[in-house]
Amino acid sequence: MKSKALCISLLLLSIGPLFGYALEGESLTLDRTVVMQLSFGKPGILQDGSPSFTQVALDAINIWSPYLAHLKFAPVPDSPLLAMCGDGQMSAQFSLTVFGDSFGIGTLAVTLLSSHDTVLGETDTLFNNAYTWDSYRGPLEPNVIDLRRVAIHEFGHTLGLDHPDEAGQTVAAIMNSKVSDIDTVQADDIAGVQSLYNDGPAYQSSVPGPVLSNLSTRGFVGLGDEVLIGGFIVQGTEPATVILRAIAFSLFFSDELGALRDPTITVYDSNQRQIAFNDDWALGPAAETIASYHLDPPNSHESALYLTLPPGAYTAVVQSFSDAQYPPTTGQALFELYDLHTTDGRAGNISTRGLVSDPLIGGFIVGAAKTIIARGIGPSLGNAGVVNPLPDPKIELHDSYGELFQSNDDWQEGPDAAAITAAGLAPTNPKESALLATVAPVPYTAVLSPGFNNGNGGGVALVEIYDTSPAP
């Protein structure tokens, strides 16, 4: 059973005289891309010419970046997401309180850490808005606080550095606990982060190939049977290596509302035996490998698995985390499959089942131009015991510009009905949808929605993408 870490470790910078590096004992996953939400507002030219406090925060991040061989920052300037303890986000902003508590006398900023064992999952940095802030270089100025040097210090805590002066060391360091005339990182600070991030797994890329290299499906995750279910088949005679992800809270980055707060992903084989599970990707045994492919989820509460699977059929279930303390929630989520194509095995015939109240949206990319068949299955799911199947699904295929490429409602009435039947992929119900399309190696989106004669307007449906090329 999993216990959620709390934001209870406070690392602060205060005003006072200045008294090798010190580590917190926790650090970020190697090769991770750290998405940090910057919510500073307050535009206006500062003393050093910076156009905003957001730009100052970006500069502070960039001070550290050259020394992080196995970590990358991806800041989100002027983010609408405000810091919230326990949301799995990395955040930085001005505030008058520390999530409702007082900053304390003389405290300029606080970084709160949420971790599990030695892995940092979330950091929130709050800068005390009771002070007058600016940005400048050189010695401290009276009555004006330099955001740049304070932010450099606080982001050092995000990386896993502690205060060397409080560890009994006397060194020149921006990470000392008292703000001073030091306005940038020193040799001791650099040595500290390099000890954490100088060595790690090599960055990797998937091998290009004529496969369904990526599939993602967005849908509503409800309670009980109304979960998001992804199915796929590993074709050929060799295993296939894939990364599966359950993305939810990061949907807010795309202005999607109502995202599932804490998704989990469970994988079953064709005999319905559980073969893999993940909740919170950074705590999984393959976290660094996933990050090395640049496929680490942006939010620490999202889930991911790195799997090498023999030929066969598999099912991935995306649902809400829950235990005695945290009841399950509902919301939008994204199931994603990435075929790394490291062998001649391939992931083909990919499908996702979900509740269609809003459209069920499936995106895919092929590694080379090829013919695919896309299907929208609904009423025949009732024969498999699915409650409330969608009576009349319609499927649309959109190109990378969002333009309608092809569509079908009622597969027998489409121009490709004979070819779909010949391929052995004819739906069993005439109200279901199917189309055949030759697609280029660019992103496409399959949109499954209620058809023209849907009756009750919603239900459970299945969107499927079939690779019609011969299996290796």
C-alpha positions in Angstrom: 0.0 0.0 0.0 1.3 3.4 -0.9 1.4 6.4 1.4 1.4 9.9 -0.1 4.4 12.0 0.9 3.6 15.4 2.5 5.2 18.7 1.9 6.8 19.0 5.3 10.5 19.7 4.8 11.1 23.5 4.8 14.4 24.9 3.5 14.5 28.6 3.9 16.7 31.6 3.2 16.8 34.4 5.7 18.5 37.7 6.3 21.7 37.9 8.3 25.5 37.9 8.2 27.4 35.2 6.3 28.6 32.7 8.5 32.5 21.2 0.8 28.7 21.4 -0.2 25.8 19.7 1.7 23.2 17.4 0.3 19.6 17.0 1.4 19.8 13.2 0.9 17.1 13.5 -1.7 17.3 14.3 -5.4 15.3 14.3 -8.6 15.2 11.3 -10.9 18.2 11.2 -13.3 17.5 12.3 -16.9 14.2 13.8 -15.8 12.8 16.8 -17.6 11.6 19.1 -14.7 8.5 21.0 -15.7 8.4 24.0 -13.3 5.4 26.3 -13.1 6.5 30.0 -12.8 3.6 32.2 -11.6 5.2 35.6 -10.7 3.2 38.2 -12.5 4.5 41.8 -11.8 5.8 42.8 -15.2 8.1 45.9 -15.4 11.7 46.8 -16.0 13.9 45.9 -13.1 17.3 47.3 -12.1 19.3 44.8 -14.2 17.1 45.4 -17.2 15.0 42.3 -16.8 11.5 42.8 -18.2 9.7 40.8 -15.5 10.2 38.7 -12.4 9.4 35.7 -14.5 12.4 36.4 -16.6 14.5 36.7 -13.5 13.3 33.2 -12.4 14.1 31.8 -15.8 17.6 33.3 -15.6 18.1 31.7 -12.1 17.1 28.3 -13.6 19.5 28.8 -16.5 22.4 29.5 -14.0 22.1 25.9 -12.8 21.4 24.2 -16.2 25.0 24.0 -17.6 26.0 21.8 -14.6 23.2 19.3 -15.0 24.4 16.7 -17.4 21.6 14.3 -16.5 18.7 16.6 -15.7 16.8 19.2 -17.8 14.5 22.0 -16.8 11.4 22.9 -18.8 10.0 26.0 -17.1 6.5 27.2 -17.9 6.6 31.1 -17.8 3.5 32.9 -16.5 1.8 29.7 -15.7 -1.9 29.9 -14.6 -1.3 27.0 -12.2 -0.7 28.2 -8.7 1.4 26.3 -6.2 -0.5 23.7 -4.2 1.1 21.2 -1.8 0.7 17.6 -2.9 -0.3 18.2 -6.5 2.8 16.6 -7.9 3.8 19.9 -9.6 7.0 21.8 -9.4 6.0 25.5 -8.7 7.5 28.9 -7.9 5.6 32.1 -7.1 5.3 35.1 -4.8 3.1 34.5 -1.7 2.1 36.2 1.6 1.9 32.8 3.4 3.4 29.3 3.2 0.1 27.6 2.2 -1.7 29.5 4.9 1.1 29.5 7.5 3.3 32.5 8.4 6.7 32.8 6.8 8.3 33.8 10.0 10.4 36.8 10.9 13.2 37.5 8.4 12.3 34.7 6.0 12.7 35.6 2.4 11.6 32.3 0.7 10.7 28.8 1.5 11.1 25.6 -0.5 8.9 22.7 0.5 9.9 19.3 -0.5 7.8 16.2 -1.1 9.7 13.0 -1.4 9.6 9.2 -1.1 12.7 7.6 0.3 15.5 9.5 -1.6 13.4 10.5 -4.7 12.1 14.1 -4.8 8.6 14.1 -6.3 7.5 17.7 -5.8 9.0 21.0 -4.8 7.1 24.3 -4.2 9.1 27.5 -3.8 7.3 30.5 -2.2 8.9 34.0 -2.1 7.7 36.2 0.7 5.6 39.0 -0.9 5.9 41.1 2.2 9.4 42.2 1.0 10.3 44.7 -1.8 11.8 42.7 -4.6 14.0 43.7 -7.5 16.9 42.1 -9.5 20.4 43.4 -9.5 24.0 42.4 -9.3 26.7 42.9 -6.7 26.5 43.7 -3.0 23.2 43.7 -1.2 21.2 46.9 -1.3 19.4 48.1 1.8 15.6 47.6 1.9 15.5 45.9 -1.6 15.8 42.1 -2.0 17.4 40.6 -5.1 15.1 37.9 -6.5 17.8 36.5 -8.8 20.2 35.4 -6.0 17.4 34.2 -3.8 15.8 32.2 -6.6 19.2 30.6 -7.5 19.5 29.5 -3.9 16.0 28.1 -3.7 16.2 26.2 -7.0 19.4 24.7 -5.5 17.1 23.1 -2.9 14.9 21.8 -5.7 18.0 20.1 -7.1 18.8 18.5 -3.7 21.3 20.8 -2.1 21.3 21.9 1.5 23.0 24.6 3.5 26.7 24.0 3.9 27.1 26.5 6.7 24.5 24.6 8.8 26.4 21.4 8.1 29.5 22.8 9.9 31.3 24.0 6.7 32.8 27.4 6.0 32.7 27.9 2.2 31.8 30.5 -0.3 28.4 29.3 -1.6 25.1 30.7 -2.7 23.6 27.8 -0.9 24.6 29.1 2.6 21.6 29.8 4.7 22.0 33.6 4.9 21.6 35.9 2.0 24.9 37.7 1.2 26.9 39.6 -1.4 27.3 36.4 -3.3 25.0 36.8 -6.3 25.6 33.6 -8.3 26.7 30.0 -8.0 30.2 29.3 -6.6 32.6 26.4 -7.1 31.1 24.6 -4.1 27.6 24.9 -5.4 28.6 23.5 -8.8 30.5 20.6 -7.2 27.3 19.8 -5.2 24.9 19.5 -8.2 27.6 17.7 -10.3 27.9 15.1 -7.6 24.2 14.4 -8.1 23.7 14.8 -11.8 27.0 14.4 -13.6 26.6 10.7 -14.1 23.5 8.8 -15.2 21.9 6.7 -17.9 22.7 7.7 -21.5 19.9 9.6 -23.2 18.2 7.4 -25.8 15.8 7.6 -28.7 13.4 5.1 -30.1 14.5 3.4 -33.3 12.7 4.7 -36.4 10.6 2.1 -38.1 7.5 1.4 -40.2 5.3 0.8 -37.1 2.5 2.4 -35.1 5.1 4.2 -33.1 2.8 6.1 -30.8 -0.9 5.9 -29.8 -2.6 8.1 -27.3 -6.3 8.2 -26.3 -8.0 10.7 -24.1 -11.2 9.9 -22.4 -13.2 10.2 -19.1 -12.2 7.9 -16.3 -15.1 7.2 -14.1 -15.8 4.8 -11.2 -16.3 1.0 -11.3 -16.3 -0.3 -14.8 -16.1 3.1 -16.4 -12.3 3.2 -16.5 -10.0 3.9 -19.5 -8.8 0.6 -21.1 -6.1 0.4 -23.7 -5.5 -2.8 -25.6 -2.7 -3.7 -28.0 -1.1 -6.8 -29.7 2.6 -7.4 -29.9 3.0 -8.9 -33.4 5.7 -10.9 -35.0 8.0 -13.5 -33.5 10.2 -11.3 -31.3 9.3 -9.3 -28.1 8.5 -5.6 -28.4 9.7 -2.9 -26.0 7.1 -0.2 -25.2 6.6 2.6 -22.7 3.0 3.0 -21.5 1.9 6.2 -19.8 -1.2 7.4 -17.9 -1.3 11.2 -18.1 -3.9 13.3 -16.4 -3.0 16.4 -14.3 -0.7 17.5 -17.1 -3.8 18.0 -19.3 -4.2 21.3 -17.5 -1.1 22.5 -19.5 -3.4 22.3 -22.6 -6.3 24.1 -20.9 -8.1 20.8 -20.4 -10.3 21.0 -17.4 -11.4 18.2 -15.0 -8.3 16.1 -15.3 -8.0 13.0 -13.1 -5.7 13.9 -10.2 -3.7 10.7 -9.6 -3.9 8.0 -12.4 -2.5 4.5 -12.1 -1.8 2.0 -14.9 -2.2 -1.8 -14.7 -1.2 -4.2 -17.5 -2.8 -7.6 -18.0 -1.9 -10.4 -20.4 -4.4 -12.3 -22.6 -5.2 -14.5 -19.6 -6.1 -11.5 -17.5 -3.0 -12.0 -15.3 -1.6 -8.8 -13.9 2.0 -8.4 -15.2 2.8 -4.8 -14.3 1.5 -1.9 -12.3 2.6 1.7 -11.6 1.4 4.6 -9.5 3.8 7.7 -9.6 6.2 7.0 -12.3 9.3 8.4 -10.5 9.0 5.7 -7.9 9.0 2.8 -10.4 12.1 0.6 -11.0 12.5 1.9 -14.6 12.1 5.6 -13.9 15.5 6.6 -15.1 15.1 4.5 -18.3 11.8 6.1 -19.0 13.3 9.6 -18.5 16.3 8.7 -20.7 13.9 8.4 -23.6 12.5 11.8 -22.8 9.2 10.1 -22.0 9.0 10.9 -18.3 5.5 12.4 -17.4 5.5 16.0 -16.5 3.7 15.4 -13.2 5.1 13.2 -10.4 1.6 11.7 -9.7 1.3 10.4 -13.3 2.2 6.8 -14.2 4.5 5.1 -16.7 5.9 1.6 -17.4 8.8 0.4 -19.4 8.1 -3.2 -20.6 9.6 -5.7 -23.0 6.7 -8.0 -23.9 6.6 -11.3 -25.9 4.1 -11.6 -28.8 0.5 -11.7 -27.6 -2.5 -9.5 -26.6 -2.3 -7.1 -23.6 -4.7 -4.7 -21.8 -3.7 -1.6 -19.9 -6.2 -0.1 -17.4 -6.1 3.5 -16.4 -8.0 4.4 -13.2 -7.8 6.6 -10.1 -5.5 5.8 -7.3 -7.4 5.1 -4.1 -6.8 3.6 -0.6 -8.4 3.9 2.8 -7.2 7.6 3.0 -7.7 8.7 -0.5 -11.1 7.8 -2.2 -11.1 7.3 -6.0 -11.8 10.4 -8.1 -13.0 10.9 -11.7 -11.8 13.0 -14.6 -10.1 13.2 -18.0 -7.0 11.1 -18.6 -4.7 10.1 -21.4 -3.5 6.5 -22.2 -0.3 6.5 -24.3 1.7 3.7 -25.9 5.2 4.3 -27.4 6.7 1.5 -29.4 10.5 2.0 -29.1 11.1 -0.4 -32.0 14.2 -1.9 -30.5 13.5 -5.4 -32.0 11.5 -6.7 -35.0 8.5 -7.2 -32.8 5.9 -4.4 -33.0 2.8 -3.1 -31.2 -0.1 -3.2 -33.6 -3.9 -3.4 -33.6 -4.2 -0.8 -30.8 -7.5 0.1 -29.1 -8.9 2.1 -26.2 -12.2 1.6 -24.5 -13.8 4.5 -22.6 -17.0 6.3 -21.7 -18.2 8.5 -24.6 -20.1 11.4 -23.0 -17.6 13.8 -24.6 -15.7 12.4 -27.7 -13.2 9.7 -27.2 -10.0 11.0 -28.9 -7.3 8.7 -30.2 -4.0 10.1 -31.6 -1.4 8.0 -33.5 1.8 8.3 -35.5 3.1 5.8 -38.0 6.8 5.5 -38.7 6.3 5.3 -42.5 3.4 5.8 -44.9 1.0 2.8 -44.7 -2.6 1.8 -44.8 -4.5 1.5 -41.5 -8.1 0.7 -40.6 -9.8 2.7 -37.8 -12.9 1.4 -36.1 -15.5 2.7 -33.7 -17.1 -0.1 -31.8 -20.2 0.3 -29.6 -23.3 -1.8 -29.6 -21.5 -5.2 -30.0 -19.7 -4.5 -26.6 -23.0 -5.3 -25.0 -22.5 -8.9 -26.1 -19.3 -9.0 -24.0 -21.2 -7.8 -20.9 -20.4 -4.1 -21.1 -23.1 -2.1 -19.5 -24.4 1.0 -21.4 -22.6 0.5 -24.8 -22.6 3.4 -27.2 -25.5 2.6 -29.6 -24.2 4.4 -32.7 -20.5 5.4 -32.8 -19.2 7.6 -35.5 -15.4 7.9 -36.3 -13.6 10.8 -37.8 -9.9 10.9 -38.8 -8.2 14.3 -38.7 -4.8 15.2 -40.0 -2.0 17.1 -38.1 -3.7 20.4 -39.0 -7.0 19.4 -37.5 -8.7 19.1 -40.9 -11.1 16.3 -41.5 -9.3 13.5 -43.4 -12.0 10.8 -43.5 -15.1 9.8 -41.6 -17.6 7.1 -41.3 -20.9 6.5 -39.5 -22.3 3.0 -40.2 -19.5 1.0 -41.7 -21.5 -0.9 -44.4 -22.4 2.5 -46.0 -18.7 3.5 -46.4 -16.7 3.2 -49.7 -14.2 0.8 -48.0 -16.7 -1.7 -46.7 -15.6 -4.5 -49.1 -11.8 -3.9 -48.3 -12.5 -3.9 -44.6 -14.4 -7.1 -44.8 -11.6 -8.7 -46.9 -9.1 -7.7 -44.2 -11.2 -9.6 -41.7 -12.0 -6.4 -39.7 -15.7 -5.9 -40.5 -17.6 -4.8 -37.3 -20.3 -7.2 -36.2 -22.9 -4.5 -35.9 -24.1 -2.3 -38.8 -24.3 0.8 -36.6 -20.6 0.6 -35.8 -18.0 2.5 -37.8 -14.9 1.7 -39.8 -12.7 3.4 -42.4 -9.6 2.5 -44.4 -7.0 5.2 -44.9 -3.5 5.5 -46.3 -1.6 7.8 -43.9 1.7 9.6 -43.9 4.3 9.6 -41.0 2.7 12.6 -39.3 0.3 12.8 -36.3 -3.4 11.9 -36.9 -6.3 12.0 -34.6 -9.2 9.6 -34.5 -12.3 11.1 -32.9 -15.1 8.7 -31.8 -18.4 10.4 -31.0 -22.1 9.5 -30.9 -23.5 9.0 -34.4 -26.5 10.5 -36.1 -29.0 8.1 -34.5 -27.5 7.5 -31.1 -30.6 7.5 -29.0 -29.5 8.2 -25.4 -26.5 10.3 -26.5 -23.6 8.5 -24.7 -22.1 5.2 -23.6 -19.0 3.0 -23.6 -17.2 2.6 -26.9 -14.0 1.3 -28.4 -11.7 3.2 -30.8 -9.3 0.9 -32.7 -6.3 1.4 -35.1 -5.2 -1.6 -37.1 -1.8 -1.7 -39.0 -2.7 -3.7 -42.1 0.9 -4.2 -43.3 2.2 -7.8 -42.8 3.7 -8.5 -39.4 7.4 -9.2 -39.3 
